Amino acid sequence: MHLFSPIRSTSVFHILKNAARRYSIRVSGPAGCTTIPHQGLPKRVKIVEVGPRDGLQNETFIVPTSCKVEFINRLSQTGLQSIEVTSFVSPKWVPQMADHTKVFSEIEKKPGISYPVLVPNTKGLEAAIGAGVKEIAIFGAASESFSQKNINCSIAESLNRFQSVVDIAKSNDIRIRGYVSCVCGCPYEGPIEPTAVAKVAKQMYDMGCYEISLGDTIGIGTPGSMRGVLEEVLKVIPPEVVAVHCHDTYGQALSNILTALEVCSEFKNFNSSIL
């Protein structure tokens, strides 16, 4: 059974293309590279597609494994360089990801494409290593309340736990990305201080994450708040390791992505979700 129509592009590819119609950006996407004239913005951007994990995990019905595999295989044909395929989390917490090992083992892995997975702890990492994973992502929050509600521990405790994950991953030559949630606002605390975001981002970078993705988890970010976060974060870590993960809850993702491109010419990493 085929549940997916042909995938010809990713959502952020279109966002970047349309947003940058007057800007000089080479967008790596399904149709190759699109060049649009303007000075001062990066020549090229990188997209990490997270739909198979971040998109599917919110679906109320369990998507068949075969459909997930077909979905990822079609994404592999679009020109993406990185596709986050699943989460090695307990099915008790995320039933949709219960088939993580099967999905990862059955997808067609194309040369030149990275297939990272999310891991919540050392147990998840061990399962990922057993499946042959070469890249993982860990996650933390800039909000104490969100951290407590989401993973039942403080920000400091969560980072301490992930240090073990990072150490084991590095000893197995596994690359590590880091996510920071609630960078523009929290559903429990409201606005988050940019300095709090920068502190968590710096700790993840120091731990050994090669890329830090800043997530506007509830989509309340605006160009003003996004600029404030990025300016603070760029004081403590290099721009080439920073990514943004913009939710479009209130229609601000496009503006926030363009703001990120304008903040620093070396900024070039974005997350997308086709779902």
C-alpha positions as CSV (number, residue, x, y, z in Angstrom):
1,M,0.0,0.0,0.0
2,H,1.4,3.4,-1.0
3,L,0.3,6.3,1.3
4,F,2.6,8.9,-0.1
5,S,2.3,10.9,-3.3
6,P,5.6,11.6,-5.1
7,I,7.9,13.8,-3.0
8,R,9.4,16.5,-5.2
9,S,10.6,18.9,-2.6
10,T,10.9,19.7,1.0
11,S,9.0,22.5,2.7
12,V,12.0,24.5,3.8
13,F,13.4,24.4,0.3
14,H,10.3,26.3,-0.9
15,I,10.4,28.6,2.1
16,L,14.1,29.5,1.4
17,K,13.5,29.8,-2.3
18,N,10.5,32.1,-2.0
19,A,11.9,34.1,0.9
20,A,15.2,34.8,-0.8
21,R,13.9,35.7,-4.2
22,R,15.9,38.9,-4.0
23,Y,18.9,37.4,-2.1
24,S,22.0,35.6,-3.2
25,I,21.6,32.1,-1.8
26,R,22.3,28.7,-3.4
27,V,19.7,26.4,-1.9
28,S,20.5,22.7,-2.0
29,G,17.3,21.0,-2.7
30,P,15.4,18.5,-4.9
31,A,15.9,20.6,-8.1
32,G,19.6,21.1,-7.4
33,C,20.7,24.6,-6.6
34,T,18.6,27.8,-7.1
35,T,20.6,31.0,-7.2
36,I,19.0,34.4,-6.4
37,P,21.0,37.6,-6.6
38,H,21.8,39.7,-3.5
39,Q,24.9,40.4,-1.5
40,G,25.7,39.6,2.1
41,L,23.9,36.3,2.6
42,P,25.4,32.8,2.6
43,K,26.1,31.3,-0.8
44,R,24.7,28.0,0.2
45,V,22.5,26.5,3.0
46,K,22.2,23.0,4.5
47,I,18.8,21.4,5.3
48,V,18.3,18.6,7.8
49,E,14.9,17.1,7.1
50,V,13.3,15.8,10.4
51,G,9.9,14.8,9.1
52,P,10.3,11.1,9.6
53,R,11.0,11.7,13.3
54,D,9.7,15.1,14.4
55,G,6.7,15.0,12.0
56,L,5.6,11.4,12.4
57,Q,6.0,11.2,16.1
58,N,3.0,13.6,16.5
59,E,0.6,11.5,14.4
60,T,-2.2,9.9,16.4
61,F,-2.3,6.7,14.3
62,I,0.6,4.3,14.0
63,V,2.2,4.6,10.5
64,P,3.2,1.2,9.1
65,T,6.9,0.6,9.1
66,S,6.8,-0.1,5.3
67,C,5.3,3.4,4.8
68,K,8.0,5.0,6.9
69,V,10.7,3.3,4.9
70,E,9.2,4.3,1.6
71,F,8.8,7.9,2.9
72,I,12.5,8.1,3.9
73,N,13.6,6.4,0.7
74,R,11.7,9.0,-1.4
75,L,13.2,11.8,0.7
76,S,16.7,10.4,-0.2
77,Q,15.9,11.1,-3.8
78,T,15.2,14.8,-3.3
79,G,18.8,16.1,-3.0
80,L,18.8,16.3,0.8
81,Q,22.2,15.7,2.6
82,S,20.7,14.8,6.0
83,I,17.5,13.0,7.0
84,E,16.7,12.4,10.6
85,V,14.9,9.0,10.4
86,T,13.6,7.9,13.8
87,S,14.1,8.1,17.6
88,F,15.5,5.3,19.7
89,V,13.2,6.1,22.5
90,S,11.0,3.8,24.7
91,P,7.7,2.9,22.9
92,K,6.1,3.6,26.2
93,W,6.7,7.3,25.7
94,V,6.6,7.5,21.9
95,P,4.6,4.5,20.5
96,Q,5.1,5.8,16.9
97,M,8.9,5.2,17.2
98,A,8.6,1.6,18.5
99,D,9.9,0.3,15.1
100,H,13.0,2.4,15.2
101,T,15.5,-0.5,14.6
102,K,13.5,-2.0,11.8
103,V,13.0,1.4,10.1
104,F,16.7,2.2,10.3
105,S,17.8,-1.3,9.0
106,E,15.4,-1.3,6.1
107,I,15.8,2.1,4.6
108,E,18.1,2.5,1.6
109,K,21.1,4.5,2.7
110,K,22.5,6.5,-0.2
111,P,26.2,7.6,-0.3
112,G,26.6,11.2,0.7
113,I,23.5,11.3,2.8
114,S,23.5,11.2,6.6
115,Y,20.8,9.4,8.5
116,P,20.9,10.6,12.1
117,V,18.5,9.4,14.9
118,L,17.4,10.9,18.1
119,V,18.6,9.2,21.3
120,P,17.3,10.1,24.8
121,N,19.7,8.1,27.0
122,T,22.5,5.5,27.0
123,K,20.0,2.7,26.5
124,G,18.7,4.3,23.3
125,L,22.3,4.9,22.2
126,E,23.2,1.2,22.8
127,A,20.3,0.1,20.6
128,A,21.3,2.7,17.9
129,I,24.9,1.4,17.9
130,G,23.6,-2.1,17.5
131,A,21.6,-1.0,14.5
132,G,24.6,0.6,12.9
133,V,23.8,4.2,13.4
134,K,26.6,6.6,12.4
135,E,25.1,9.9,13.7
136,I,22.8,10.8,16.6
137,A,21.0,13.8,18.0
138,I,20.6,14.7,21.7
139,F,18.2,17.2,23.1
140,G,17.9,19.7,26.0
141,A,15.8,22.8,26.7
142,A,16.5,26.4,27.6
143,S,13.4,26.3,29.9
144,E,13.6,24.7,33.4
145,S,9.9,24.1,33.4
146,F,9.9,22.5,30.0
147,S,12.8,20.3,30.9
148,Q,11.0,19.1,34.1
149,K,7.7,18.5,32.2
150,N,9.3,16.8,29.2
151,I,12.0,14.6,30.7
152,N,11.4,15.0,34.4
153,C,14.7,16.6,35.3
154,S,16.4,20.0,35.4
155,I,18.5,21.4,32.6
156,A,21.7,20.7,34.4
157,E,20.7,17.1,35.2
158,S,19.7,16.5,31.6
159,L,23.1,17.7,30.3
160,N,24.9,15.6,32.9
161,R,23.0,12.5,31.6
162,F,23.8,13.4,28.0
163,Q,27.5,13.7,28.7
164,S,27.6,9.9,29.1
165,V,25.7,9.5,25.8
166,V,28.2,11.8,24.1
167,D,31.2,10.1,25.5
168,I,30.0,6.7,24.4
169,A,29.1,8.0,21.0
170,K,32.5,9.6,20.4
171,S,34.3,6.4,21.5
172,N,32.3,4.7,18.7
173,D,33.1,7.3,16.1
174,I,29.5,8.5,16.0
175,R,28.8,12.2,15.2
176,I,26.5,14.1,17.5
177,R,24.1,17.0,16.9
178,G,22.3,18.8,19.7
179,Y,18.8,20.3,20.0
180,V,17.9,23.2,22.3
181,S,14.2,23.5,22.8
182,C,12.1,26.6,23.6
183,V,14.6,29.1,22.5
184,C,12.1,31.9,21.9
185,G,9.4,30.9,24.4
186,C,8.1,28.1,26.7
187,P,4.4,27.0,27.1
188,Y,4.9,27.1,30.9
189,E,7.3,30.0,31.4
190,G,6.6,32.3,28.5
191,P,9.6,34.2,27.0
192,I,13.0,32.8,27.5
193,E,16.1,34.9,28.0
194,P,18.6,34.6,25.1
195,T,21.4,34.2,27.6
196,A,19.7,31.0,28.9
197,V,19.7,29.7,25.4
198,A,23.3,30.6,24.8
199,K,24.4,28.9,28.0
200,V,22.8,25.5,27.0
201,A,24.1,25.8,23.4
202,K,27.6,26.4,24.7
203,Q,27.5,23.5,27.0
204,M,26.3,21.2,24.2
205,Y,29.0,22.5,21.9
206,D,31.7,21.9,24.6
207,M,30.3,18.4,25.2
208,G,31.2,17.5,21.6
209,C,28.1,18.3,19.4
210,Y,29.3,19.4,16.0
211,E,26.0,21.2,15.3
212,I,23.5,22.9,17.7
213,S,19.9,23.3,16.5
214,L,17.9,26.1,18.1
215,G,14.3,25.1,18.2
216,D,11.3,27.5,18.4
217,T,9.4,24.6,19.8
218,I,6.0,26.3,20.1
219,G,6.4,28.6,17.2
220,I,6.0,31.9,19.0
221,G,9.3,33.4,17.8
222,T,9.3,36.6,15.8
223,P,12.2,38.2,13.8
224,G,12.9,40.3,16.8
225,S,13.1,37.5,19.3
226,M,15.0,35.2,16.9
227,R,17.5,37.9,16.2
228,G,18.1,38.4,19.9
229,V,18.6,34.6,20.5
230,L,21.0,34.3,17.6
231,E,23.1,37.3,18.5
232,E,23.5,36.0,22.0
233,V,24.3,32.4,20.9
234,L,26.8,33.6,18.3
235,K,28.8,35.3,21.1
236,V,29.7,31.8,22.5
237,I,29.8,29.4,19.6
238,P,30.8,29.6,16.0
239,P,28.1,30.5,13.4
240,E,28.9,27.5,11.2
241,V,27.8,25.1,14.0
242,V,24.4,26.8,14.6
243,A,21.1,25.7,13.0
244,V,17.6,26.9,13.5
245,H,14.4,24.8,13.8
246,C,11.4,27.1,13.2
247,H,7.9,25.9,13.8
248,D,5.2,27.7,11.7
249,T,2.5,27.8,14.4
250,Y,1.7,31.5,13.9
251,G,3.1,31.9,10.4
252,Q,6.5,33.3,11.5
253,A,8.8,30.5,10.3
254,L,9.5,32.2,7.0
255,S,10.4,35.5,8.6
256,N,12.5,33.8,11.3
257,I,14.5,31.9,8.7
258,L,15.2,35.0,6.7
259,T,16.2,36.8,9.9
260,A,18.7,34.0,10.6
261,L,20.2,34.4,7.1
262,E,20.5,38.1,7.7
263,V,22.1,37.9,11.1
264,C,25.4,36.3,9.9
265,S,26.7,35.6,6.5
266,E,28.3,32.4,7.8
267,F,25.0,31.0,9.1
268,K,23.7,28.3,6.8
269,N,22.0,25.4,8.7
270,F,18.3,24.8,8.8
271,N,15.9,22.0,9.9
272,S,12.8,21.2,7.9
273,S,9.8,18.9,8.2
274,I,7.8,18.0,5.1
275,L,4.9,16.9,7.4
